[in-house]
């Protein structure tokens, strides 16, 4: 049984036309079976009531202040109301709701800053919908980094971590075309991100000397330059500099041999050179139980490791497994002594 924090977790609404609202309702409904920590949602309470009715999920909703969420959680879904209403059909995103989506994120971050909430758990958003409404940030994580500076006066270098029960991976380059990866993969980038991973593995995950395995870019990690020079001329020097700093880093390792069961026993986190190299193995091994964690922020942020799934929204078939894992991990990272 999970021990309880003194403050609830703050959960964002996410894209209202996606599966996020359904996941929130299901997670609360199954809160005891899933052994979930207390949380509240920043959303339009009337919208959540309507979506619950559409899905046939009996969830009482109660408007609360964050400090009242803990006792309310056991009998009702606590909701801190947005300043505007939300109206949409499941699976049909509307840019008119973009302001509410952004407000939910910003409010949750402010509540964590004000110590009204223990940590932040975000539901999936649709960046294209936000862009239609003038959203100026490349994505969710970049907006959180912006809020870190605006609200915390902290310059954040966010790093994406995919945390599964048997594998943790970090993509060193994220949402860029594959053809642009070699130019983006610099010594400075590798060293900067590896330092953040090392520090947060110690601070958040409690690892005294985290083992970082750096994946190669080319087949067979370049075979000493015969199949690409990036592994020998960029990745290997970065690994040596990290080792000189006392960071337990090794590599570059061939990507085709780094993720099998025996190899995974030799490291704590694999740093992959591009998006799919990191996400394919972790999602293959544990798609429903993997959590997206943002390292390098001045607060804890976790998220389900999937998107809005518009095609699934409104069907009642969405699984709350990843959101549940994100809730449990958020508490574990914010208050490691509690779990």
C-alpha positions as CSV (number, residue, x, y, z in Angstrom):
1,X,0.0,0.0,0.0
2,X,1.4,3.4,-1.0
3,X,2.0,5.8,1.8
4,X,0.5,9.3,1.4
5,X,2.0,12.7,0.9
6,X,1.0,15.8,2.8
7,X,0.0,17.5,-0.5
8,X,-2.0,16.1,-3.5
9,X,-0.6,15.8,-7.0
10,X,-1.8,18.4,-9.6
11,X,-3.1,16.8,-12.8
12,X,-3.7,18.8,-16.0
13,X,-6.8,18.3,-18.1
14,X,-4.8,17.7,-21.3
15,X,-6.5,17.9,-24.7
16,X,-10.2,17.6,-23.9
17,X,-11.1,15.9,-27.2
18,X,-8.5,13.2,-26.6
19,X,-8.5,10.3,-24.1
20,X,-7.1,12.4,-21.2
21,X,-10.5,13.1,-19.6
22,X,-11.4,9.5,-19.8
23,X,-8.1,8.4,-18.2
24,X,-8.7,10.9,-15.3
25,X,-12.2,9.5,-14.7
26,X,-11.1,5.9,-14.9
27,X,-8.0,6.4,-12.7
28,X,-10.1,8.0,-9.9
29,X,-12.8,5.4,-10.3
30,X,-10.1,2.6,-9.8
31,X,-8.0,4.6,-7.3
32,X,-8.0,1.9,-4.7
33,X,-7.4,-1.1,-7.0
34,X,-4.6,0.9,-8.6
35,X,-3.2,2.1,-5.2
36,X,-3.1,5.7,-6.4
37,X,-1.9,8.7,-4.5
38,X,-4.4,11.6,-4.0
39,X,-4.6,14.0,-6.8
40,X,-6.8,16.8,-8.1
41,X,-7.4,18.0,-11.7
42,X,-7.4,21.5,-13.1
43,X,-10.2,21.4,-15.6
44,X,-13.8,22.5,-16.3
45,X,-15.8,20.5,-13.8
46,X,-19.0,20.6,-15.9
47,X,-17.1,19.2,-18.9
48,X,-15.8,16.3,-16.8
49,X,-19.3,15.6,-15.6
50,X,-20.6,15.6,-19.1
51,X,-17.8,13.3,-20.4
52,X,-18.4,10.9,-17.4
53,X,-22.1,10.7,-18.4
54,X,-21.2,10.1,-22.0
55,X,-18.9,7.3,-21.1
56,X,-21.3,5.8,-18.5
57,X,-18.7,6.2,-15.7
58,X,-20.2,7.1,-12.4
59,X,-17.7,9.6,-10.9
60,X,-18.9,12.4,-8.6
61,X,-17.1,15.6,-9.2
62,X,-16.4,18.2,-6.5
63,X,-15.0,21.7,-7.0
64,X,-12.1,22.3,-4.5
65,X,-9.2,24.4,-3.6
66,X,-5.9,22.4,-3.7
67,X,-5.6,22.3,0.1
68,X,-9.0,20.6,0.3
69,X,-8.3,17.9,-2.2
70,X,-6.9,15.3,0.1
71,X,-10.0,14.5,2.2
72,X,-12.3,15.0,-0.8
73,X,-10.4,12.5,-3.0
74,X,-11.8,9.5,-1.2
75,X,-15.4,10.3,-2.0
76,X,-15.3,12.6,-5.1
77,X,-12.9,13.6,-7.9
78,X,-11.5,16.9,-6.8
79,X,-11.4,19.6,-9.5
80,X,-9.9,23.0,-9.4
81,X,-12.0,25.0,-11.9
82,X,-10.6,26.8,-15.0
83,X,-11.7,30.3,-15.6
84,X,-13.3,29.3,-18.9
85,X,-15.7,26.5,-20.0
86,X,-14.7,23.7,-22.3
87,X,-16.9,22.3,-25.0
88,X,-16.0,19.6,-27.5
89,X,-16.9,16.2,-28.8
90,X,-14.6,13.3,-28.1
91,X,-12.2,12.9,-31.0
92,X,-13.0,16.3,-32.5
93,X,-10.3,18.8,-31.3
94,X,-11.2,22.5,-31.4
95,X,-8.6,25.3,-31.1
96,X,-11.2,27.3,-29.1
97,X,-10.2,25.1,-26.2
98,X,-6.5,25.9,-26.5
99,X,-6.6,28.7,-23.9
100,X,-8.1,26.3,-21.4
101,X,-5.5,23.6,-22.1
102,X,-2.7,26.2,-21.5
103,X,-4.3,27.6,-18.4
104,X,-4.6,24.1,-16.9
105,X,-0.8,23.6,-17.4
106,X,0.2,27.0,-16.1
107,X,-2.1,26.7,-13.0
108,X,-0.8,23.3,-12.1
109,X,2.8,24.5,-12.3
110,X,1.9,27.6,-10.2
111,X,0.3,25.3,-7.5
112,X,3.4,23.2,-7.3
113,X,5.5,26.4,-7.0
114,X,3.2,27.6,-4.2
115,X,3.5,24.2,-2.5
116,X,-0.2,23.6,-2.8
117,X,0.6,20.5,-4.8
118,X,3.4,17.9,-4.5
119,X,4.2,17.4,-8.2
120,X,2.8,17.8,-11.7
121,X,1.3,15.1,-13.8
122,X,0.3,16.1,-17.3
123,X,-2.2,14.6,-19.7
124,X,-1.4,14.5,-23.4
125,X,-1.9,17.6,-25.5
126,X,-2.3,18.2,-29.2
127,X,0.4,20.7,-30.2
128,X,-1.1,21.3,-33.6
129,X,-4.3,22.5,-32.0
130,X,-2.4,24.8,-29.7
131,X,-0.4,26.2,-32.7
132,X,-3.7,27.1,-34.4
133,X,-4.4,29.3,-31.4
134,X,-1.0,31.0,-31.5
135,X,1.0,28.8,-29.0
136,X,4.6,29.8,-29.5
137,X,6.5,26.9,-27.9
138,X,7.7,23.8,-29.8
139,X,5.9,21.5,-27.3
140,X,4.7,20.7,-23.9
141,X,8.2,20.3,-22.4
142,X,9.5,23.6,-23.8
143,X,6.5,25.4,-22.3
144,X,7.3,23.8,-18.9
145,X,10.9,25.1,-19.2
146,X,9.5,28.6,-20.0
147,X,7.3,28.4,-16.9
148,X,10.3,27.4,-14.9
149,X,12.0,30.6,-15.8
150,X,8.9,32.8,-15.6
151,X,7.6,31.4,-12.3
152,X,10.7,30.0,-10.6
153,X,13.4,32.3,-12.2
154,X,15.2,29.1,-13.0
155,X,16.8,28.4,-16.4
156,X,15.8,24.8,-17.1
157,X,17.4,22.4,-19.6
158,X,14.6,19.8,-19.9
159,X,15.5,16.3,-20.7
160,X,13.0,13.6,-21.7
161,X,13.3,10.3,-19.8
162,X,11.2,7.3,-20.6
163,X,10.9,5.3,-17.4
164,X,9.7,1.7,-17.7
165,X,9.8,-1.0,-15.0
166,X,12.7,-2.8,-16.8
167,X,14.3,0.0,-18.9
168,X,14.9,3.7,-18.8
169,X,16.0,5.6,-21.9
170,X,16.8,9.2,-22.8
171,X,16.7,10.5,-26.4
172,X,19.6,12.9,-26.8
173,X,17.9,14.5,-29.8
174,X,14.1,14.4,-29.8
175,X,11.6,15.8,-32.3
176,X,13.8,16.5,-35.3
177,X,14.0,14.7,-38.7
178,X,16.4,11.8,-38.8
179,X,18.5,13.5,-41.5
180,X,19.2,16.3,-39.0
181,X,20.4,14.1,-36.1
182,X,24.1,13.8,-37.0
183,X,24.5,17.6,-37.1
184,X,22.6,18.1,-33.9
185,X,24.6,15.4,-32.0
186,X,27.5,17.4,-30.6
187,X,29.8,16.8,-27.7
188,X,28.3,19.7,-25.8
189,X,24.8,18.3,-26.2
190,X,25.8,14.8,-25.0
191,X,27.7,16.2,-22.0
192,X,25.0,18.7,-21.0
193,X,22.2,16.1,-21.1
194,X,24.2,13.4,-19.5
195,X,25.0,15.7,-16.5
196,X,21.3,16.4,-16.1
197,X,20.5,12.7,-16.2
198,X,23.3,11.9,-13.7
199,X,22.2,14.6,-11.3
200,X,18.5,13.8,-11.4
201,X,19.2,10.0,-11.1
202,X,21.0,10.9,-7.8
203,X,18.5,13.5,-6.6
204,X,15.2,12.0,-7.7
205,X,15.8,8.3,-8.1
206,X,18.3,7.8,-5.2
207,X,21.1,6.2,-7.3
208,X,24.5,7.0,-5.7
209,X,26.5,6.4,-8.9
210,X,24.0,6.0,-11.8
211,X,25.4,4.0,-14.7
212,X,24.8,5.8,-18.1
213,X,25.2,3.8,-21.3
214,X,25.6,6.0,-24.4
215,X,24.3,4.4,-27.6
216,X,26.1,4.7,-30.9
217,X,24.6,6.5,-33.8
218,X,25.7,4.3,-36.7
219,X,25.4,0.5,-37.2
220,X,27.9,-1.3,-34.9
221,X,28.7,2.1,-33.3
222,X,30.5,3.1,-36.6
223,X,33.0,0.2,-36.5
224,X,35.9,2.6,-35.7
225,X,34.9,5.0,-38.4
226,X,34.3,2.6,-41.3
227,X,30.5,3.2,-41.1
228,X,30.3,6.8,-39.9
229,X,32.7,8.9,-37.9
230,X,30.3,10.4,-35.4
231,X,30.7,7.6,-32.9
232,X,34.5,7.9,-32.8
233,X,34.8,11.6,-33.2
234,X,31.8,13.0,-31.2
235,X,30.3,10.4,-28.9
236,X,33.5,8.7,-27.6
237,X,35.2,12.0,-26.7
238,X,32.1,13.1,-24.9
239,X,32.0,9.8,-22.9
240,X,35.7,10.3,-21.9
241,X,35.0,13.9,-20.7
242,X,32.1,12.6,-18.6
243,X,34.3,10.0,-17.1
244,X,36.9,12.6,-16.3
245,X,34.2,14.5,-14.3
246,X,33.5,11.3,-12.3
247,X,30.3,10.4,-14.1
248,X,29.8,6.7,-14.6
249,X,29.3,6.8,-18.3
250,X,30.3,4.3,-21.0
251,X,30.0,3.8,-24.7
252,X,29.3,4.2,-27.5
253,X,27.5,0.9,-27.8
254,X,25.9,-0.6,-30.9
255,X,22.1,0.1,-30.7
256,X,21.2,-3.5,-31.8
257,X,22.8,-5.1,-28.7
258,X,22.1,-2.5,-26.0
259,X,18.6,-3.4,-25.1
260,X,18.3,-7.1,-24.6
261,X,17.7,-8.5,-21.1
262,X,21.4,-9.3,-20.1
263,X,22.6,-5.9,-21.5
264,X,20.0,-4.0,-19.5
265,X,21.6,-5.3,-16.3
266,X,24.8,-3.4,-17.0
267,X,23.4,0.1,-16.8
268,X,20.6,2.2,-15.2
269,X,19.8,4.6,-18.1
270,X,20.5,4.3,-21.8
271,X,21.1,7.6,-23.6
272,X,20.1,7.1,-27.2
273,X,21.1,9.3,-30.1
274,X,17.6,9.9,-31.6
275,X,13.9,9.7,-30.8
276,X,13.0,6.2,-32.1
277,X,16.2,4.6,-30.9
278,X,15.1,5.5,-27.3
279,X,11.4,5.0,-27.6
280,X,11.0,1.8,-29.6
281,X,12.7,-0.5,-27.1
282,X,11.1,1.0,-24.0
283,X,7.6,1.0,-25.6
284,X,8.1,-2.5,-26.9
285,X,9.0,-3.9,-23.5
286,X,6.3,-2.1,-21.5
287,X,4.0,0.2,-23.5
288,X,1.3,0.4,-20.9
289,X,3.5,0.9,-17.9
290,X,6.1,3.4,-19.2
291,X,6.1,7.0,-17.9
292,X,7.4,10.1,-19.5
293,X,9.5,12.0,-17.0
294,X,11.0,15.5,-17.6
295,X,14.4,15.8,-15.9
296,X,16.1,19.1,-15.4
297,X,13.1,21.0,-14.1
298,X,12.9,22.6,-10.6
299,X,9.8,20.4,-9.9
300,X,8.7,16.9,-10.6
301,X,6.8,16.3,-13.9
302,X,5.5,13.0,-15.2
303,X,3.1,12.1,-18.0
304,X,1.6,9.1,-19.6
305,X,3.8,7.8,-22.4
306,X,1.2,8.1,-25.2
307,X,-0.6,10.7,-27.1
308,X,-4.2,12.0,-27.3
309,X,-5.5,9.0,-29.3
310,X,-8.3,10.9,-30.9
311,X,-9.5,7.7,-32.7
312,X,-10.0,6.0,-29.3
313,X,-11.5,9.0,-27.5
314,X,-15.2,8.5,-26.5
315,X,-15.1,4.7,-27.0
316,X,-14.5,3.9,-23.3
317,X,-11.6,1.6,-24.3
318,X,-8.7,3.8,-23.3
319,X,-6.4,2.2,-20.6
320,X,-5.5,4.3,-17.6
321,X,-2.4,2.1,-16.9
322,X,0.2,4.7,-18.0
323,X,-1.5,7.6,-16.2
324,X,-1.7,5.5,-13.1
325,X,2.0,4.7,-13.4
326,X,2.7,8.4,-13.9
327,X,0.8,9.3,-10.7
328,X,2.6,6.7,-8.6
329,X,6.0,7.7,-10.0
330,X,5.4,11.4,-9.5
331,X,4.9,10.8,-5.8
332,X,7.9,8.6,-5.6
333,X,10.2,11.2,-7.2
334,X,8.8,14.1,-5.2
335,X,8.8,12.3,-1.9
336,X,11.2,9.3,-2.2
337,X,11.0,8.5,1.5
338,X,7.2,7.9,1.2
339,X,7.4,4.8,-1.1
